[in-house]
Amino acid sequence: MSQRSKWNRFDEGIRYLENAVATCLLAAIITVVLLAVFFRYVLADPLSWSGEVATYMFAWLTLLGIAIAQRDHAHVDLKLFAHLGKTVGVALAWFCWTVSVLFFAVLAIAGYVFAAGETVQTGPVSGIPLWIIYASVPTGGFLGLYHALGELRKLIRSPLSVSAAYHPEEIIDA
């Protein structure tokens, strides 16, 4: 088995894991919120932990979602000046990639430093250790950085094709 196919299998595994975790988090959030509504309005005995747990899961889903959006090229892109020509389009592609890499690197490193400092505190009602919740920040940052760096080879070869592959209606003719 070649090194490239091992890398592709690893990448597919990461993508599958991200999608599976995001789907499970979304299903769990919906379940917790529906349980909270049921207990509050049908049984008249509200759950004390539901809002806190749903918020924590939503934080994880959001930060995992930014990495998935980077992977799928779903973030906002600078197309405002792309009609000015191929050179401007290439410069914008590199600018957007650089800003993404810097953002995810800062998010990953600062998030790790922040999460590493929270080893004692727990959620006020749920008792969940807060480092588990704060770990969502560096996790989303590292995954986003992984996906951004994964685009580097394609960006070097054909900068305009990186976004055009996901938005074929926006192909720039020079």
Order of alpha helices (4+ residues) and beta strands (2+ residues): alpha-alpha-alpha-alpha-alpha-alpha-alpha
